[in-house]
Each structure stands twice: as structure tokens, then as C-alpha cells.
Amino acid sequence: MIVFENVHKSYPTRLGRKVVLDSVNLVLDTTKNIGILGLNGAGKSTLLRLISGTEFPERGRIRRGVSISFPLGYSGCFAGNMTGRENAAFLARVYGFDVAQVVDFVESFADLGEYFDEPFKTYSSGMGSRLAFGASIALEFDVYLIDEALSAGDARFAARCQAAFQQRLVNSRVIMVSHQTETLLTYCDVGATLHKGKLTYYDDIKQAVACYNDIVNEPMLTN
């Protein structure tokens, strides 16, 4: 389970503070695959960072009874001056996995050749995505966080990502953010909508999608 206890999160904008979560109390059932929907700017990526623990709420707390990944394919956790190999080894140590096994897996999966031993800051965006997906898949978590994308790179690498992800789903669950409702309906059992600081949970992903569609079709307020 992931438990939100009076969680409040906002950040400053030129128009004032943007509220992402407004004193939310909620329990997410991590025995199910969860899809999260929200309009652009609702704060879905911020929500995932809060769930992962890489960002903290202003008030309240989030209790986690399971191991949770960083967002799948997220390259922001890599140090630019470290090589791909060093970054993979560092993540393995941080999360308590066997360093040699993780490094070997990432090297094979990412298929970067000699660039695996070059600094991450020299990578193209495609190479960075390869390393990020390799590291995400190499580390086994109870729950994987997915922000929009399930694959990266060319068709061959994308197919490899999909296959590896499906294998992880045998023993793990996902919390997935996507604008593609078809993707959420395919992978998720339950859902939630994030709208105007409120995180609303639904026991059926179809109901969550229907409520999201209602949000999308809300009339715009005009002066």
C-alpha cells in the first residue's frame, strides 16, 4: 500500500502558487496496476516524484509499504561526469542490488558499445534513454513508476523494452501516467484522476477514464 496522509504540495509560478495536491488523504492499492490521468499541468509528474520519494510534500507524509522505482526511463538520476557503467553501478549500490549483475544487465540491454564507458554528458538523448531504460529494468521493484513512455529508441529497442516490461509485470505492479487512455486501459486495473489539487481514486480503470473524459470536456470559464 501507498498511504497519503494530509499531503499538500504546491510550487510557485508567475501567476501565484500552483497547488498539485491539496491536503490529500488516500490509500493506493499496490496489488493492482494503477493508471493516473490528468490535464497538462495538473502535476502528474510531480505526483510520481512524490510517490518515489525523490521530492517531498510541504505538509503531511506518504507511507510506502513496498519498494518503488524511479520513473521508468528517467535519466535525471544520472551524473553527467560519470560513465554509463559508473552510473549503473552507483544505482545498484543505492538500491541495494548486486553491482556486477546490474552492470552486466545494463551493458547488454542498453547496447551502447564503447559509449558505455564514456561520460553520460556526452550521450545523445537516444543513448541516454537506452541507459535509463536498461537501468530501470535491471533493478527489480515491487512497483514501477511510468511517466508516459514505455519505450525509447528504434523499433528493435522499443520491442526489447516492451518484452522486458511485460516480464517484470509477472511479479511487479505499475503506477502509470499517460495521456493515451488506450494504454491505461490495456495495462491498468484501477485508476485515479488528478484535477485541481484533488486526487480521486476509482476501483475500475474504465470509470477513471470516463471521469477524466468529463474533466477534458468541462466548459472553459471566460471573463
C-alpha positions as CSV (number, residue, x, y, z in Angstrom):
1,M,0.0,0.0,0.0
2,I,0.9,3.6,-0.5
3,V,-0.8,5.9,2.0
4,F,-1.2,9.7,1.6
5,E,-1.7,11.4,5.0
6,N,-2.9,15.0,4.6
7,V,-0.4,15.5,1.8
8,H,-0.1,19.1,0.4
9,K,2.2,20.1,-2.4
10,S,2.4,23.4,-4.4
11,Y,5.0,25.3,-6.3
12,P,5.4,29.0,-7.3
13,T,4.5,30.3,-10.8
14,R,4.4,33.8,-12.1
15,L,0.6,33.7,-11.6
16,G,0.9,32.6,-8.0
17,R,1.3,29.2,-6.3
18,K,0.1,26.1,-8.3
19,V,-1.5,23.5,-6.0
20,V,-0.7,19.9,-7.1
21,L,-2.1,18.1,-4.0
22,D,-4.5,19.9,-1.6
23,S,-4.4,18.0,1.7
24,V,-4.9,14.6,0.2
25,N,-5.8,11.6,2.3
26,L,-5.8,8.4,0.1
27,V,-4.7,4.8,0.0
28,L,-3.4,3.3,-3.3
29,D,-3.7,-0.5,-3.5
30,T,-0.4,-1.6,-4.9
31,T,-1.7,-5.1,-5.5
32,K,-3.3,-3.6,-8.6
33,N,-1.9,-1.7,-11.7
34,I,-2.9,1.9,-11.3
35,G,-3.4,4.4,-14.0
36,I,-3.3,8.2,-13.3
37,L,-5.0,10.7,-15.6
38,G,-4.9,14.5,-15.5
39,L,-4.8,17.5,-17.8
40,N,-1.5,19.1,-18.9
41,G,-0.1,20.9,-15.9
42,A,-2.1,19.1,-13.3
43,G,1.1,17.9,-11.7
44,K,1.2,14.2,-12.7
45,S,5.0,14.1,-12.9
46,T,5.3,15.9,-9.6
47,L,2.9,13.3,-8.1
48,L,5.2,10.4,-9.3
49,R,8.2,12.1,-7.8
50,L,6.4,12.4,-4.5
51,I,5.4,8.8,-4.6
52,S,9.0,7.7,-5.4
53,G,10.4,9.9,-2.6
54,T,12.6,12.0,-4.9
55,E,10.5,15.0,-3.9
56,F,8.9,15.8,-0.6
57,P,5.5,17.3,0.3
58,E,5.2,20.6,2.0
59,R,2.9,19.1,4.6
60,G,1.8,15.6,5.5
61,R,3.6,12.4,4.6
62,I,3.5,9.4,2.3
63,R,4.0,6.0,3.7
64,R,5.2,3.2,1.5
65,G,4.8,-0.5,2.3
66,V,6.5,-1.6,-1.0
67,S,9.7,-0.9,-2.9
68,I,9.2,1.8,-5.6
69,S,11.2,2.6,-8.6
70,F,12.3,5.9,-10.0
71,P,10.2,6.7,-13.1
72,L,10.9,4.2,-15.9
73,G,13.4,5.6,-18.4
74,Y,14.1,8.6,-16.2
75,S,17.6,9.9,-16.9
76,G,17.6,12.7,-14.3
77,C,19.2,10.4,-11.8
78,F,22.5,10.1,-13.8
79,A,25.6,12.1,-13.1
80,G,27.0,13.7,-16.2
81,N,30.6,13.3,-15.3
82,M,30.2,9.5,-14.6
83,T,30.2,6.9,-17.3
84,G,27.2,4.7,-18.1
85,R,29.0,1.9,-16.3
86,E,29.6,4.0,-13.2
87,N,26.1,5.3,-13.2
88,A,24.7,1.8,-13.4
89,A,27.0,0.7,-10.6
90,F,26.0,3.7,-8.4
91,L,22.3,3.0,-8.8
92,A,22.8,-0.7,-7.9
93,R,24.6,0.4,-4.7
94,V,21.9,3.0,-3.8
95,Y,19.1,0.5,-4.2
96,G,21.0,-2.4,-2.6
97,F,21.3,-4.7,-5.7
98,D,24.3,-6.8,-6.8
99,V,26.5,-4.3,-8.7
100,A,28.1,-6.8,-11.1
101,Q,24.7,-8.3,-12.1
102,V,23.2,-4.9,-12.7
103,V,26.1,-3.5,-14.7
104,D,26.2,-6.6,-16.9
105,F,22.5,-6.4,-17.5
106,V,22.5,-2.7,-18.3
107,E,25.5,-3.1,-20.6
108,S,23.8,-5.9,-22.6
109,F,20.3,-4.3,-22.6
110,A,21.3,-0.7,-23.5
111,D,23.7,-2.0,-26.2
112,L,25.8,1.2,-26.2
113,G,29.0,-0.4,-27.2
114,E,32.1,1.6,-26.3
115,Y,30.0,4.6,-25.1
116,F,29.0,2.6,-22.0
117,D,32.4,3.7,-20.7
118,E,32.1,7.3,-21.8
119,P,30.7,10.2,-19.6
120,F,26.9,10.4,-19.6
121,K,27.1,14.1,-20.5
122,T,28.4,13.1,-24.0
123,Y,25.4,10.9,-24.7
124,S,22.7,11.8,-27.3
125,S,19.1,11.8,-26.0
126,G,18.6,8.4,-27.6
127,M,21.6,6.9,-25.9
128,G,20.5,8.4,-22.6
129,S,17.1,6.8,-22.9
130,R,18.8,3.5,-23.6
131,L,20.8,3.7,-20.5
132,A,17.8,4.8,-18.4
133,F,15.6,2.0,-19.6
134,G,18.3,-0.5,-19.1
135,A,18.8,0.7,-15.5
136,S,15.1,0.8,-14.8
137,I,14.6,-2.8,-16.0
138,A,17.7,-4.1,-14.3
139,L,16.5,-3.1,-10.8
140,E,13.6,-5.2,-9.5
141,F,11.0,-3.3,-7.6
142,D,7.5,-4.2,-6.2
143,V,6.1,-1.1,-8.1
144,Y,7.4,0.6,-11.2
145,L,6.5,4.2,-11.9
146,I,5.9,5.0,-15.6
147,D,5.6,8.6,-16.8
148,E,4.1,8.5,-20.3
149,A,6.6,6.4,-22.2
150,L,7.0,2.6,-22.3
151,S,9.8,2.5,-24.8
152,A,12.5,4.6,-26.5
153,G,14.8,4.5,-29.5
154,D,14.3,2.5,-32.7
155,A,11.7,-0.2,-33.2
156,R,14.1,-3.0,-32.3
157,F,15.0,-1.4,-28.9
158,A,11.3,-0.5,-28.3
159,A,10.3,-4.1,-28.7
160,R,13.0,-5.1,-26.3
161,C,11.7,-2.6,-23.7
162,Q,8.2,-3.9,-24.1
163,A,9.2,-7.5,-23.7
164,A,11.3,-6.8,-20.6
165,F,8.5,-4.7,-19.1
166,Q,5.9,-7.5,-19.7
167,Q,8.3,-9.9,-17.9
168,R,8.6,-7.5,-14.9
169,L,4.7,-7.4,-14.7
170,V,4.6,-11.1,-13.7
171,N,5.8,-10.2,-10.2
172,S,5.5,-6.4,-10.0
173,R,2.9,-3.8,-10.4
174,V,2.8,-0.3,-12.0
175,I,1.7,3.2,-11.4
176,M,1.3,4.7,-14.8
177,V,0.7,8.2,-16.1
178,S,-0.3,8.6,-19.7
179,H,-2.4,10.8,-22.0
180,Q,-3.1,7.6,-24.0
181,T,-6.2,6.2,-22.4
182,E,-5.9,3.1,-24.5
183,T,-2.5,2.3,-22.9
184,L,-4.0,2.7,-19.4
185,L,-7.0,0.5,-20.3
186,T,-4.5,-2.1,-21.5
187,Y,-2.2,-2.2,-18.5
188,C,-4.1,-0.9,-15.6
189,D,-6.9,-2.4,-13.3
190,V,-7.8,0.7,-11.2
191,G,-7.3,4.4,-11.7
192,A,-7.1,7.9,-10.3
193,T,-7.7,11.4,-11.6
194,L,-5.6,14.4,-10.6
195,H,-7.5,17.6,-11.0
196,K,-7.3,21.0,-9.2
197,G,-5.3,19.5,-6.4
198,K,-7.7,16.6,-5.8
199,L,-6.5,13.0,-6.3
200,T,-9.6,10.8,-6.7
201,Y,-9.3,7.0,-6.7
202,Y,-11.5,4.6,-8.7
203,D,-11.8,0.9,-8.3
204,D,-12.2,0.4,-12.1
205,I,-9.8,2.0,-14.7
206,K,-12.8,2.4,-17.1
207,Q,-14.5,4.6,-14.5
208,A,-11.4,6.7,-14.1
209,V,-11.1,7.1,-17.9
210,A,-14.8,8.2,-18.1
211,C,-14.3,10.7,-15.3
212,Y,-11.2,12.1,-17.0
213,N,-13.1,12.5,-20.2
214,D,-15.7,14.5,-18.3
215,I,-12.8,16.7,-17.0
216,V,-11.5,17.2,-20.5
217,N,-14.9,18.3,-21.7
218,E,-15.6,20.7,-18.9
219,P,-16.5,24.1,-20.3
220,M,-13.8,26.7,-20.1
221,L,-14.5,29.7,-17.8
222,T,-14.3,33.1,-19.5
223,N,-14.2,36.5,-18.1
